[in-house]
Amino acid sequence: MKSKDTSLPDDAGWISLVRHSLKMSGGENQSPFFLAMLAAFLRAYHRAEPGSLSRRDTLGLVAMDEAFSKLSGDGVESCMTTANTLGLQLVLAMPDKDAPSALRGAGTILMITIEKSIGPNGRMIIENWAHPAHASEALAELEG
């Protein structure tokens, strides 16, 4: 994959992300690949007709586990905006520490609480509790 810094002059060359990946931060490495993945989903779902900006109504679901683990808050918000602009619906699973930036761009939030205990037979019992939340409620719960 190649990238071009749009803040540089037009005649600036393209860089190979693989070759320069050791020189970049985790977020700088992750952002272009996230955008490429969104483009692949967009193409797979035929959401944009070749040569036009129009969209067809098709599936737009993109499921991701810890999609933004290496991005800063601004990077997460930018990716959420990009996905929304493309008409893709993200279903994200992420730990509490990464969630606040993504919550600001979310339409529907489902908070999952995991409870672990040891049962009478000595085996671990894992229970998952899910409840819907608004962004403000989810942020308050994460901060509290």
C-alpha positions as CSV (number, residue, x, y, z in Angstrom):
1,M,0.0,0.0,0.0
2,K,1.2,3.5,-0.8
3,S,0.4,6.8,0.7
4,K,0.9,10.4,-0.2
5,D,1.1,13.3,2.3
6,T,-1.4,15.8,1.0
7,S,0.2,18.6,3.0
8,L,3.3,18.3,0.7
9,P,3.6,19.8,-2.8
10,D,1.8,18.0,-5.6
11,D,5.1,16.6,-7.0
12,A,6.0,14.9,-3.7
13,G,6.3,11.2,-4.2
14,W,4.3,8.3,-2.8
15,I,5.7,6.3,0.1
16,S,5.4,2.6,0.7
17,L,3.6,2.1,4.0
18,V,5.2,-1.3,4.4
19,R,8.7,0.0,3.9
20,H,8.2,3.0,6.3
21,S,6.1,1.3,8.9
22,L,9.0,0.9,11.3
23,K,9.4,4.7,11.3
24,M,5.8,5.5,12.1
25,S,3.7,5.3,15.3
26,G,1.1,2.6,15.8
27,G,-1.7,5.1,14.8
28,E,0.1,6.3,11.7
29,N,0.4,2.6,10.7
30,Q,-3.2,1.7,11.6
31,S,-5.0,4.7,10.0
32,P,-4.2,4.0,6.3
33,F,-5.1,0.3,6.7
34,F,-8.3,1.1,8.4
35,L,-9.3,3.4,5.5
36,A,-8.3,0.7,3.0
37,M,-10.5,-1.7,4.9
38,L,-13.4,0.7,4.7
39,A,-12.8,1.1,1.0
40,A,-12.8,-2.7,0.5
41,F,-16.1,-3.0,2.4
42,L,-17.5,-0.1,0.3
43,R,-16.5,-1.9,-2.9
44,A,-17.7,-5.3,-1.7
45,Y,-21.1,-4.0,-0.8
46,H,-21.2,-2.1,-4.2
47,R,-22.2,1.1,-2.2
48,A,-20.7,3.4,-4.8
49,E,-21.2,3.1,-8.6
50,P,-17.9,3.3,-10.6
51,G,-17.4,6.8,-11.9
52,S,-20.1,8.4,-9.8
53,L,-20.7,9.6,-6.3
54,S,-24.2,8.0,-6.0
55,R,-24.9,5.2,-3.6
56,R,-27.1,2.2,-3.9
57,D,-29.0,0.9,-0.9
58,T,-27.1,-2.3,0.1
59,L,-25.7,-3.8,3.2
60,G,-23.1,-1.5,4.9
61,L,-22.2,-3.5,8.0
62,V,-18.6,-3.6,9.1
63,A,-17.8,-5.6,12.2
64,M,-14.4,-4.9,13.9
65,D,-12.7,-6.0,17.1
66,E,-10.5,-3.4,18.7
67,A,-10.4,-1.4,15.4
68,F,-8.9,1.7,17.0
69,S,-6.5,0.2,19.5
70,K,-3.5,2.3,18.4
71,L,-5.3,5.5,17.3
72,S,-5.5,8.8,19.2
73,G,-8.9,10.2,20.1
74,D,-8.8,12.5,17.0
75,G,-7.9,9.6,14.8
76,V,-10.9,7.6,16.1
77,E,-13.3,10.4,15.6
78,S,-12.0,11.0,12.0
79,C,-12.4,7.3,11.2
80,M,-16.0,7.3,12.6
81,T,-16.8,10.3,10.5
82,T,-15.3,8.7,7.4
83,A,-17.3,5.5,7.9
84,N,-20.5,7.5,8.4
85,T,-19.9,9.6,5.3
86,L,-19.4,6.5,3.3
87,G,-22.7,5.1,4.6
88,L,-21.1,2.2,6.4
89,Q,-22.4,1.0,9.7
90,L,-19.6,0.0,12.1
91,V,-20.2,-2.6,14.8
92,L,-17.2,-2.2,17.2
93,A,-16.0,-4.2,20.1
94,M,-13.5,-2.4,22.2
95,P,-12.2,-2.1,25.8
96,D,-13.4,0.7,28.0
97,K,-10.2,2.7,27.6
98,D,-10.6,3.0,23.8
99,A,-14.4,3.6,23.8
100,P,-14.8,7.4,24.7
101,S,-13.6,8.7,21.4
102,A,-15.7,6.3,19.4
103,L,-18.8,6.9,21.5
104,R,-19.0,10.5,20.3
105,G,-19.7,9.3,16.8
106,A,-21.9,6.4,17.7
107,G,-25.6,6.2,16.9
108,T,-26.4,3.2,19.0
109,I,-24.4,2.0,22.0
110,L,-24.7,-1.4,23.7
111,M,-22.7,-1.6,26.9
112,I,-21.5,-5.1,27.8
113,T,-20.6,-6.0,31.4
114,I,-18.7,-9.2,32.1
115,E,-19.0,-10.8,35.5
116,K,-16.7,-13.7,36.4
117,S,-17.2,-15.9,39.5
118,I,-16.4,-19.4,40.7
119,G,-19.3,-21.8,40.8
120,P,-20.0,-24.4,43.5
121,N,-18.2,-27.0,41.5
122,G,-15.0,-24.9,41.3
123,R,-15.5,-23.9,37.7
124,M,-15.4,-20.3,36.4
125,I,-18.8,-18.9,35.5
126,I,-18.7,-16.0,33.0
127,E,-21.9,-13.9,32.6
128,N,-22.3,-11.2,30.1
129,W,-24.9,-8.4,30.7
130,A,-25.9,-6.1,27.8
131,H,-27.8,-2.9,28.1
132,P,-28.4,-0.1,25.5
133,A,-27.1,3.4,26.4
134,H,-26.9,6.9,25.0
135,A,-23.4,8.3,24.5
136,S,-23.7,10.6,27.6
137,E,-24.8,7.7,29.7
138,A,-22.0,5.4,28.4
139,L,-19.4,8.1,28.9
140,A,-20.6,8.6,32.5
141,E,-20.5,4.9,33.2
142,L,-17.0,4.6,31.8
143,E,-15.7,7.6,33.8
144,G,-17.5,6.6,37.0
